């Protein structure tokens, strides 16, 4: 992945994690996706 795209991707991850109040320092991208999907499933059940 080009460096600029990787940087933008990381910045987007941080923005999403901040918006949802996630622990940025201790949460991986995979953990973030799991948490978001759990929230989505709860909202759509």
N, C-alpha and C positions, 0 to 999 in steps of 0.2 A: 504494500500500500504506500503511495507517495507520502512523504513526510507531512505536507500541508493537510492532506486528507486525514491522516492519523491524528494530527493536532486538533483538527476540527471535531473529529469523532470523540476524542478525550474531553474536549471542552463541552461538547453536548452532553456526554455522560455526567459530568460534574454538575451542569445546569439542571438536568433532570433529577439527579440525586438530591440536590439542594431544594428543589421545588417540592419534593415529597418528604423532606426532612430526614433522609437517610444519612447514615454515618459514612461520610465520604472517605475517611481515612481507613476504615476497617471493613468496607463492603466492596466486594469484587463486582465486576461487570455482570458476571453470571448470577451472583446473589441479587443484584439489582433487577435483572430480568425476571428472576423467580418471584421476587416481591411484587413487581408490577403485574405479572400474570396472575398472581394470587388475588390482588386487588381487582383486576379486571373480571376474574371469575366470580368474585363475590358480588360485584356490581351487576353482572349479567345473569346471575342465577335466579 
